[in-house]
């Protein structure tokens, strides 16, 4: 008899904080700044990539996507090593991604 799949749910809020007074009245009239929120975790300051008028000092969705994939890969790898009795003492992934317009 197959094992019943367990479900895990995740939810976040994305709150735009970039209204500079006239909202989205023009493409260059607003900031791309926003916060990524989830429960009591620290907020993640987000923006668009600088190429799209964002703040380069904040996380952008593309950064977060690459980080999510890299983190997921690392956690799965560590799990497999632990199950196999392999002691990993350090791990680093210099992940990157490319977006083509």
PyMOL commands that set and color helices and strands:
alter all, ss='L'
color gray80, all
select helices_A, chain A and resi 50-52+61-84
alter helices_A, ss='H'
color red, helices_A
select strands_A, chain A and resi 13-16+34-37+44-47+59-60
alter strands_A, ss='S'
color yellow, strands_A
deselect
rebuild
show_as cartoon
